[in-house]
Amino acid sequence: MNGLWWRHNLLFRPTSHLPAAAAYRVASLIGRRDARRQAATHGAIVNAFRMVENALPATACQQQRWANASFGMMARESMDVFRLGRLTAHTAANVLSLEGLETLDAARTDGRGVIVVMAHFGRLIMPLAGIGLSGRRLGMLTMSVDEDNQAISALERRYLNRKIATLLGHMGGEWISLNDDLRKLHRALAQGASMVMLLDAWMPHFGRHVQLPFLGGRLSVPSGIARIARRTGARLVYCSAHEQGWRILGRLRPLSDAPDEALAQAVHYLESDIRDTPEQWWQWPILERMWSPV
């Protein structure tokens, strides 16, 4: 039996119907199990902490605790996916608090499009669902999750399609993937849409990058967000998700009107959030592909 099928259908799906506090306690236990079983990923996370330990000093024991905690966060994010379809504005308030919605509202004035910049940090789908449930429409740019993406299995593809489609059902906007004609994205922004884009997405075939200061070195970030903002006149807003126990605080913050400066500012916000809670960044296992020392 495929391990992913077993994980989803025998662990997450049935326990997602428990009351929220109990469901997320179960997810945390699954995360502890994952930390023990996924030795290679656990080792890659710890090695990444060692790569940046001049900027993020910690004992070896603390690095191990951060790595263990990251598996718990990711398991709770999986629980979010299985609870997402039943989420309402009322039930979202039990799990999620949002700060800075006025920042998004201000950016959307005069009909201009908005790029909501996020990183793979924390349980990021929940603030996006909450923003959509508040009546503010959002679209999203994602990687391809169809058969053209050979890096993911058929089971992973079904899971990701369910996750994104259910999330966009709450967000209310357009789903555009990197395999689509990206003129759709430009048109949407030019017509005043708000679109979510992730600044720290990494794929080997991505084209132009910019190197920005990050944890004592340089983080390689796709430059497309800034290019698209320049071409469409879209404003930029940064959105982050912070775990507080099993609950989440979503925070929206303004970014500069100058796209290149805004992208650098977003990376700075990400770095600051990582310094506070290192275990919440998803990309530690691939840090060596994205980061280089000065």
C-alpha contacts under 8 A as a table, 3 or more apart, distances in Angstrom:
res1	aa1	res2	aa2	distance
1	M	5	W	7.29
1	M	6	W	6.94
2	N	5	W	5.30
2	N	6	W	6.31
3	G	6	W	5.08
3	G	7	R	6.02
4	L	7	R	4.98
4	L	8	H	6.11
4	L	155	L	7.26
4	L	156	E	7.86
5	W	8	H	5.31
5	W	9	N	5.86
5	W	10	L	7.88
5	W	155	L	7.27
6	W	9	N	5.41
6	W	10	L	5.33
6	W	11	L	7.08
7	R	10	L	5.79
7	R	11	L	5.20
7	R	12	F	6.57
8	H	11	L	5.69
8	H	12	F	5.03
8	H	13	R	5.87
9	N	12	F	6.24
9	N	13	R	5.18
9	N	14	P	7.12
10	L	13	R	6.49
10	L	14	P	6.59
11	L	14	P	6.37
11	L	15	T	6.40
12	F	15	T	5.37
12	F	16	S	5.76
12	F	27	A	7.55
12	F	78	S	7.56
12	F	79	M	6.16
12	F	82	F	6.83
13	R	16	S	5.37
13	R	17	H	7.48
13	R	82	F	6.13
14	P	17	H	6.02
14	P	18	L	7.95
15	T	18	L	5.49
15	T	23	A	5.75
15	T	26	V	7.30
16	S	19	P	7.98
16	S	20	A	7.94
16	S	23	A	5.60
16	S	79	M	6.31
16	S	82	F	6.02
16	S	83	R	5.75
17	H	23	A	7.29
17	H	83	R	7.43
18	L	22	A	6.06
18	L	23	A	5.23
19	P	22	A	5.50
19	P	23	A	6.03
20	A	23	A	5.09
20	A	24	Y	6.17
20	A	95	V	7.68
21	A	24	Y	5.42
21	A	25	R	6.25
21	A	246	W	7.27
22	A	25	R	5.04
22	A	26	V	6.32
23	A	26	V	5.21
23	A	27	A	6.33
23	A	79	M	7.43
24	Y	27	A	4.79
24	Y	28	S	6.15
24	Y	76	R	5.96
24	Y	79	M	6.95
24	Y	246	W	6.20
25	R	28	S	5.09
25	R	29	L	6.45
25	R	246	W	7.95
26	V	29	L	5.11
26	V	30	I	6.32
27	A	30	I	4.96
27	A	31	G	6.19
27	A	72	G	7.03
27	A	75	A	5.32
27	A	76	R	5.20
27	A	78	S	7.98
27	A	79	M	6.39
28	S	31	G	4.92
28	S	32	R	6.42
28	S	72	G	4.84
28	S	73	M	7.40
28	S	75	A	6.39
28	S	76	R	6.41
29	L	32	R	5.11
29	L	33	R	6.44
29	L	72	G	7.42
30	I	33	R	5.05
30	I	34	D	6.17
30	I	72	G	7.27
30	I	75	A	6.49
31	G	34	D	4.91
31	G	35	A	6.20
31	G	68	N	7.82
31	G	69	A	7.91
31	G	71	F	4.77
31	G	72	G	4.02
31	G	73	M	7.34
31	G	74	M	7.18
31	G	75	A	5.17
31	G	76	R	7.81
32	R	35	A	5.17
32	R	36	R	6.61
32	R	68	N	6.77
32	R	71	F	6.74
32	R	72	G	6.27
33	R	36	R	5.31
33	R	37	R	6.24
34	D	37	R	5.05
34	D	38	Q	5.68
34	D	71	F	6.44
35	A	38	Q	5.63
35	A	39	A	6.95
35	A	42	H	6.32
35	A	67	A	7.76
35	A	68	N	5.61
35	A	71	F	5.81
36	R	39	A	6.36
38	Q	41	T	5.63
38	Q	42	H	6.14
39	A	42	H	5.00
39	A	43	G	5.98
40	A	43	G	5.12
40	A	44	A	6.23
41	T	44	A	5.01
41	T	45	I	6.27
41	T	285	P	6.30
42	H	45	I	5.24
42	H	46	V	6.37
42	H	67	A	6.23
42	H	68	N	7.54
43	G	46	V	5.16
43	G	47	N	6.06
44	A	47	N	5.03
44	A	48	A	6.17
44	A	284	W	7.36
44	A	285	P	5.01
44	A	286	I	7.74
45	I	48	A	5.09
45	I	49	F	6.46
45	I	67	A	5.98
45	I	284	W	5.23
45	I	285	P	4.94
46	V	49	F	5.13
46	V	50	R	6.44
46	V	63	Q	5.98
46	V	64	Q	6.40
46	V	67	A	6.16
47	N	50	R	5.02
47	N	51	M	6.32
48	A	51	M	4.97
48	A	52	V	6.68
48	A	284	W	5.85
48	A	285	P	6.86
48	A	287	L	6.15
48	A	288	E	7.28
49	F	52	V	5.48
49	F	53	E	5.89
49	F	56	L	7.47
49	F	63	Q	6.45
49	F	284	W	7.73
50	R	53	E	4.98
50	R	63	Q	7.98
51	M	54	N	7.99
52	V	55	A	5.57
52	V	56	L	5.89
52	V	57	P	7.84
52	V	215	L	6.27
52	V	216	G	6.85
53	E	56	L	4.55
53	E	57	P	4.57
53	E	58	A	6.64
54	N	57	P	5.62
54	N	216	G	7.09
55	A	215	L	5.28
55	A	216	G	5.36
56	L	215	L	7.11
56	L	275	R	6.81
58	A	61	C	7.93
58	A	62	Q	5.77
58	A	63	Q	6.29
59	T	62	Q	5.12
59	T	63	Q	6.31
60	A	63	Q	5.09
60	A	64	Q	6.30
61	C	64	Q	5.09
61	C	65	R	6.27
62	Q	65	R	4.96
62	Q	66	W	6.16
63	Q	66	W	5.09
63	Q	67	A	6.22
64	Q	67	A	5.09
64	Q	68	N	6.19
65	R	68	N	5.06
65	R	69	A	6.04
66	W	69	A	5.02
66	W	70	S	6.19
66	W	278	P	6.73
66	W	279	E	5.02
67	A	70	S	5.17
67	A	71	F	6.88
67	A	279	E	6.34
68	N	71	F	5.52
68	N	72	G	6.85
69	A	72	G	5.06
69	A	73	M	6.36
69	A	279	E	5.86
70	S	73	M	5.09
70	S	74	M	6.24
70	S	279	E	4.54
70	S	280	Q	5.94
70	S	281	W	7.71
70	S	282	W	7.77
71	F	74	M	5.13
71	F	75	A	6.14
72	G	75	A	5.13
72	G	76	R	6.27
73	M	76	R	5.15
73	M	77	E	6.24
73	M	122	G	7.12
73	M	123	R	7.43
73	M	279	E	7.70
73	M	280	Q	6.63
74	M	77	E	4.91
74	M	78	S	6.34
74	M	123	R	7.62
74	M	282	W	7.93
75	A	78	S	5.01
75	A	79	M	6.35
76	R	79	M	4.87
76	R	80	D	6.28
76	R	123	R	7.69
76	R	246	W	7.54
77	E	80	D	4.95
77	E	81	V	6.60
77	E	122	G	7.92
77	E	123	R	5.23
78	S	81	V	5.12
78	S	82	F	6.73
79	M	82	F	5.25
79	M	83	R	6.27
80	D	83	R	5.11
80	D	84	L	5.74
80	D	123	R	7.87
80	D	125	I	7.88
80	D	126	M	7.30
81	V	84	L	5.09
81	V	85	G	7.79
81	V	163	K	5.86
82	F	85	G	6.99
83	R	86	R	5.78
83	R	87	L	6.58
84	L	87	L	5.15
84	L	166	T	6.87
84	L	167	L	7.09
85	G	166	T	6.07
85	G	167	L	7.97
87	L	90	H	8.00
87	L	91	T	5.92
87	L	92	A	6.03
88	T	91	T	5.21
88	T	92	A	5.80
88	T	133	L	7.04
89	A	92	A	5.21
89	A	93	A	6.51
89	A	130	G	7.10
89	A	133	L	5.50
89	A	134	S	7.00
90	H	93	A	5.53
90	H	94	N	7.36
91	T	94	N	5.39
91	T	95	V	7.20
92	A	95	V	5.40
92	A	96	L	5.67
92	A	130	G	6.54
93	A	96	L	5.18
93	A	97	S	6.46
94	N	247	R	7.83
95	V	246	W	7.50
95	V	247	R	4.78
95	V	248	I	6.19
96	L	126	M	7.13
96	L	127	P	7.06
96	L	130	G	7.35
96	L	247	R	5.94
96	L	248	I	4.86
96	L	249	L	5.87
96	L	250	G	7.15
97	S	127	P	8.00
97	S	248	I	6.37
97	S	249	L	4.88
97	S	250	G	6.06
98	L	101	L	7.05
98	L	127	P	6.96
98	L	130	G	7.63
98	L	131	I	7.95
98	L	249	L	5.89
98	L	250	G	4.65
98	L	251	R	5.89
98	L	252	L	7.93
99	E	249	L	7.47
99	E	250	G	6.12
99	E	251	R	4.74
99	E	252	L	6.18
100	G	103	T	5.27
100	G	104	L	7.22
100	G	251	R	5.90
100	G	252	L	4.70
100	G	253	R	6.42
101	L	104	L	5.32
101	L	105	D	6.38
101	L	131	I	7.89
101	L	252	L	6.41
102	E	105	D	4.86
102	E	106	A	6.00
103	T	106	A	5.20
103	T	107	A	6.29
103	T	237	V	7.48
103	T	252	L	6.47
103	T	253	R	6.37
103	T	254	P	6.11
104	L	107	A	5.14
104	L	108	R	6.33
104	L	237	V	6.79
104	L	252	L	7.15
104	L	254	P	7.96
105	D	108	R	5.24
105	D	109	T	6.76
106	A	109	T	5.55
107	A	112	R	7.59
107	A	114	V	6.58
107	A	235	R	6.19
107	A	236	L	7.57
107	A	237	V	7.56
108	R	111	G	6.14
108	R	112	R	5.82
108	R	113	G	6.47
108	R	114	V	6.41
108	R	192	G	7.42
108	R	194	S	7.85
108	R	235	R	7.95
109	T	112	R	6.56
111	G	191	Q	7.34
111	G	192	G	5.06
112	R	189	L	7.34
112	R	190	A	6.87
112	R	191	Q	7.14
112	R	192	G	4.62
112	R	193	A	7.60
112	R	233	G	7.04
112	R	234	A	5.88
112	R	235	R	7.10
113	G	188	A	7.60
113	G	189	L	4.44
113	G	190	A	5.95
113	G	191	Q	6.59
113	G	192	G	3.78
113	G	193	A	4.85
113	G	194	S	5.52
113	G	195	M	7.93
113	G	232	T	7.69
113	G	233	G	7.23
113	G	234	A	4.55
113	G	235	R	6.36
114	V	189	L	6.73
114	V	192	G	7.12
114	V	193	A	6.46
114	V	194	S	4.49
114	V	195	M	6.32
114	V	234	A	4.95
114	V	235	R	4.75
114	V	236	L	5.63
114	V	237	V	7.17
115	I	189	L	7.90
115	I	194	S	5.80
115	I	195	M	5.05
115	I	196	V	5.81
115	I	197	M	6.74
115	I	225	I	7.91
115	I	229	A	7.43
115	I	234	A	6.37
115	I	235	R	6.18
115	I	236	L	4.85
115	I	237	V	6.35
116	V	194	S	6.87
116	V	195	M	5.90
116	V	196	V	4.56
116	V	197	M	6.22
116	V	236	L	5.97
116	V	237	V	4.94
116	V	238	Y	5.76
116	V	239	C	6.47
117	V	196	V	5.99
117	V	197	M	5.23
117	V	198	L	5.84
117	V	199	L	6.51
117	V	236	L	6.79
117	V	237	V	5.93
117	V	238	Y	4.76
117	V	239	C	6.10
117	V	266	A	7.39
118	M	121	F	7.88
118	M	196	V	7.11
118	M	197	M	6.20
118	M	198	L	4.78
118	M	199	L	6.15
118	M	238	Y	6.03
118	M	239	C	5.34
118	M	240	S	6.19
119	A	198	L	5.08
119	A	199	L	5.52
119	A	200	D	5.61
119	A	201	A	7.72
119	A	240	S	7.30
119	A	270	L	7.12
120	H	124	L	7.19
120	H	198	L	7.05
120	H	200	D	6.65
120	H	201	A	7.57
120	H	281	W	6.03
120	H	282	W	5.42
120	H	283	Q	6.84
121	F	124	L	6.55
121	F	240	S	7.05
121	F	241	A	6.62
121	F	242	H	7.88
121	F	270	L	7.93
121	F	280	Q	5.43
121	F	281	W	4.40
121	F	282	W	5.92
122	G	240	S	7.62
122	G	241	A	5.20
122	G	242	H	5.66
122	G	243	E	6.45
122	G	280	Q	4.84
122	G	281	W	6.36
122	G	282	W	7.56
123	R	126	M	6.27
123	R	241	A	5.97
123	R	242	H	7.31
123	R	243	E	7.24
123	R	248	I	7.48
124	L	127	P	6.01
124	L	128	L	6.87
124	L	240	S	6.94
124	L	241	A	5.30
125	I	128	L	5.25
125	I	129	A	6.18
125	I	167	L	7.06
126	M	129	A	5.07
126	M	130	G	6.06
126	M	241	A	7.90
126	M	248	I	7.71
126	M	250	G	7.97
127	P	130	G	4.87
127	P	131	I	6.06
127	P	240	S	7.92
127	P	241	A	6.56
127	P	248	I	7.90
127	P	249	L	7.65
127	P	250	G	5.13
128	L	131	I	5.13
128	L	132	G	6.29
128	L	138	L	7.88
128	L	167	L	7.75
128	L	171	M	6.70
129	A	132	G	5.13
129	A	133	L	6.10
129	A	167	L	6.08
129	A	168	L	7.83
129	A	170	H	5.41
129	A	171	M	5.69
130	G	133	L	4.99
130	G	134	S	6.17
130	G	170	H	7.90
131	I	134	S	5.12
131	I	135	G	6.95
131	I	136	R	5.84
131	I	137	R	7.65
131	I	138	L	7.92
131	I	171	M	7.04
132	G	135	G	5.42
132	G	136	R	5.04
132	G	137	R	5.44
132	G	138	L	6.45
132	G	170	H	5.36
132	G	171	M	3.97
132	G	172	G	6.50
133	L	136	R	7.18
133	L	170	H	5.97
133	L	171	M	6.86
136	R	171	M	7.52
137	R	171	M	5.56
137	R	172	G	5.26
137	R	173	G	5.67
137	R	193	A	8.00
137	R	194	S	7.06
138	L	168	L	7.88
138	L	171	M	5.08
138	L	172	G	6.04
138	L	173	G	4.71
138	L	174	E	7.45
138	L	193	A	7.25
138	L	194	S	5.16
138	L	195	M	5.66
138	L	196	V	7.01
139	G	168	L	7.05
139	G	171	M	6.71
139	G	172	G	6.91
139	G	173	G	3.87
139	G	174	E	4.48
139	G	175	W	5.82
139	G	176	I	7.87
139	G	193	A	7.40
139	G	194	S	6.08
139	G	195	M	4.51
139	G	196	V	6.13
140	M	168	L	7.76
140	M	173	G	7.25
140	M	174	E	6.41
140	M	175	W	5.23
140	M	176	I	6.24
140	M	195	M	4.98
140	M	196	V	4.52
140	M	197	M	6.42
141	L	175	W	6.27
141	L	176	I	4.89
141	L	177	S	5.42
141	L	178	L	7.11
141	L	185	L	7.95
141	L	195	M	6.89
141	L	196	V	6.15
141	L	197	M	5.59
142	T	175	W	7.66
142	T	176	I	6.50
142	T	177	S	4.80
142	T	178	L	6.35
142	T	197	M	7.37
143	M	177	S	5.36
143	M	178	L	5.31
143	M	179	N	7.59
144	S	148	D	7.26
144	S	149	N	6.10
144	S	177	S	5.23
144	S	178	L	5.75
144	S	179	N	5.85
145	V	148	D	7.55
145	V	149	N	6.04
145	V	152	I	7.90
145	V	157	R	5.73
145	V	160	L	6.84
145	V	161	N	6.61
146	D	149	N	5.90
146	D	157	R	6.73
147	E	150	Q	6.58
149	N	152	I	6.35
150	Q	153	S	7.18
152	I	156	E	5.88
152	I	157	R	6.31
153	S	156	E	5.10
153	S	157	R	6.07
154	A	157	R	4.96
154	A	158	R	6.32
155	L	158	R	5.22
155	L	159	Y	6.26
156	E	159	Y	5.03
156	E	160	L	6.07
157	R	160	L	5.20
157	R	161	N	6.00
158	R	161	N	5.15
158	R	162	R	6.12
159	Y	162	R	5.19
159	Y	163	K	6.13
160	L	163	K	4.90
160	L	164	I	6.06
161	N	164	I	5.35
161	N	165	A	5.84
162	R	165	A	5.26
162	R	166	T	5.88
163	K	166	T	5.43
163	K	167	L	6.10
164	I	167	L	5.04
164	I	168	L	6.02
165	A	168	L	5.14
165	A	169	G	6.18
166	T	169	G	5.00
166	T	170	H	6.86
167	L	170	H	5.38
167	L	171	M	6.27
168	L	171	M	4.65
168	L	172	G	5.61
168	L	173	G	6.34
168	L	174	E	7.45
168	L	175	W	7.05
169	G	172	G	5.43
169	G	173	G	7.92
173	G	195	M	7.96
176	I	180	D	6.39
176	I	182	L	7.81
176	I	184	K	7.63
176	I	185	L	6.98
177	S	180	D	5.39
178	L	181	D	7.79
178	L	182	L	7.14
180	D	184	K	7.84
181	D	184	K	6.05
181	D	185	L	7.99
182	L	185	L	5.14
182	L	186	H	6.62
183	R	186	H	4.96
183	R	187	R	6.04
184	K	187	R	5.15
184	K	188	A	6.10
185	L	188	A	5.13
185	L	189	L	6.27
186	H	189	L	5.32
186	H	190	A	6.03
186	H	228	I	7.06
186	H	231	R	7.81
186	H	232	T	6.23
187	R	190	A	5.02
187	R	191	Q	6.09
188	A	191	Q	5.15
188	A	192	G	6.53
188	A	193	A	5.32
189	L	192	G	5.14
189	L	193	A	4.86
189	L	194	S	6.64
189	L	195	M	7.31
189	L	232	T	6.27
189	L	234	A	6.37
190	A	193	A	7.36
190	A	232	T	5.26
190	A	233	G	7.14
190	A	234	A	7.24
192	G	234	A	8.00
197	M	225	I	7.36
198	L	201	A	5.87
199	L	221	V	6.47
199	L	222	P	6.88
199	L	225	I	7.37
199	L	263	L	7.99
199	L	267	V	7.90
200	D	221	V	5.98
200	D	222	P	7.45
200	D	283	Q	7.99
201	A	221	V	7.83
201	A	222	P	7.71
202	W	206	F	7.18
202	W	221	V	7.98
202	W	222	P	7.89
202	W	290	M	7.42
203	M	206	F	5.51
206	F	222	P	7.24
207	G	222	P	7.34
208	R	222	P	6.00
208	R	223	S	6.01
208	R	224	G	7.56
209	H	220	S	5.99
209	H	221	V	5.25
209	H	222	P	4.25
209	H	223	S	5.01
210	V	220	S	5.73
210	V	221	V	5.36
210	V	222	P	6.27
210	V	223	S	5.73
211	Q	218	R	5.53
211	Q	219	L	5.42
211	Q	220	S	4.69
211	Q	221	V	6.33
212	L	218	R	5.11
212	L	219	L	5.25
212	L	220	S	6.64
212	L	221	V	7.35
212	L	264	A	6.54
212	L	267	V	7.50
213	P	216	G	6.94
213	P	217	G	5.81
213	P	218	R	4.61
213	P	219	L	6.28
213	P	268	H	7.92
214	F	217	G	5.29
214	F	218	R	5.19
214	F	219	L	5.60
214	F	267	V	7.37
214	F	268	H	7.29
214	F	271	E	6.35
215	L	218	R	7.55
215	L	271	E	6.73
216	G	293	P	6.75
216	G	294	V	6.97
217	G	291	W	6.79
217	G	292	S	5.58
217	G	293	P	4.16
217	G	294	V	4.73
218	R	291	W	5.54
218	R	292	S	5.37
218	R	293	P	6.28
218	R	294	V	6.54
219	L	290	M	5.76
219	L	291	W	4.54
219	L	292	S	6.75
220	S	290	M	5.15
220	S	291	W	6.07
221	V	290	M	7.65
222	P	225	I	7.35
223	S	226	A	5.76
223	S	227	R	6.48
224	G	227	R	4.97
224	G	228	I	5.94
225	I	228	I	5.31
225	I	229	A	6.18
225	I	259	P	7.87
225	I	263	L	7.50
226	A	229	A	5.12
226	A	230	R	6.24
226	A	259	P	4.75
226	A	260	D	5.54
226	A	262	A	7.79
226	A	263	L	6.52
227	R	230	R	5.19
227	R	231	R	6.29
227	R	259	P	7.55
228	I	231	R	5.13
228	I	232	T	6.05
228	I	234	A	7.85
229	A	232	T	5.34
229	A	233	G	5.44
229	A	234	A	4.88
229	A	235	R	6.82
229	A	236	L	7.62
229	A	259	P	6.18
230	R	233	G	5.46
230	R	234	A	7.22
230	R	259	P	6.48
235	R	257	D	6.41
236	L	254	P	7.04
236	L	255	L	5.62
236	L	256	S	7.24
236	L	257	D	7.19
236	L	259	P	7.58
236	L	262	A	7.05
237	V	252	L	6.76
237	V	253	R	5.89
237	V	254	P	4.86
237	V	255	L	5.30
238	Y	252	L	5.61
238	Y	253	R	5.12
238	Y	254	P	6.22
238	Y	255	L	6.53
238	Y	266	A	6.35
239	C	250	G	7.01
239	C	251	R	5.56
239	C	252	L	4.46
239	C	253	R	6.42
240	S	250	G	5.70
240	S	251	R	5.31
240	S	252	L	6.66
241	A	248	I	6.47
241	A	249	L	5.76
241	A	250	G	4.56
241	A	251	R	6.50
242	H	248	I	5.45
242	H	249	L	5.06
242	H	250	G	6.36
242	H	280	Q	7.88
243	E	246	W	6.41
243	E	247	R	5.85
243	E	248	I	4.54
243	E	249	L	6.39
243	E	280	Q	7.97
244	Q	247	R	5.14
244	Q	248	I	5.53
244	Q	249	L	6.93
245	G	248	I	7.69
255	L	262	A	5.14
255	L	265	Q	6.84
255	L	266	A	7.29
256	S	259	P	6.85
256	S	261	E	6.22
256	S	262	A	4.67
256	S	265	Q	7.64
257	D	261	E	7.89
257	D	262	A	6.81
258	A	261	E	5.38
258	A	262	A	5.97
259	P	262	A	4.89
259	P	263	L	6.20
260	D	263	L	5.23
260	D	264	A	6.43
261	E	264	A	5.16
261	E	265	Q	6.07
262	A	265	Q	4.91
262	A	266	A	6.13
263	L	266	A	5.07
263	L	267	V	6.38
264	A	267	V	5.17
264	A	268	H	6.25
265	Q	268	H	4.96
265	Q	269	Y	6.28
266	A	269	Y	5.02
266	A	270	L	6.25
267	V	270	L	4.96
267	V	271	E	6.16
268	H	271	E	5.06
268	H	272	S	6.21
269	Y	272	S	5.10
269	Y	273	D	6.23
270	L	273	D	5.11
270	L	274	I	6.14
271	E	274	I	5.05
271	E	275	R	6.22
272	S	275	R	5.18
272	S	276	D	6.52
273	D	276	D	5.17
273	D	277	T	6.28
273	D	278	P	7.58
274	I	277	T	5.09
274	I	278	P	4.42
274	I	279	E	7.56
274	I	280	Q	7.06
274	I	281	W	6.63
275	R	278	P	5.71
277	T	280	Q	5.99
278	P	281	W	6.19
279	E	282	W	7.96
281	W	284	W	6.58
282	W	285	P	7.63
283	Q	286	I	5.63
283	Q	287	L	6.18
284	W	287	L	5.01
285	P	288	E	7.98
286	I	289	R	5.61
286	I	290	M	6.87
287	L	290	M	5.18
287	L	291	W	5.67
288	E	291	W	5.54
288	E	292	S	7.08
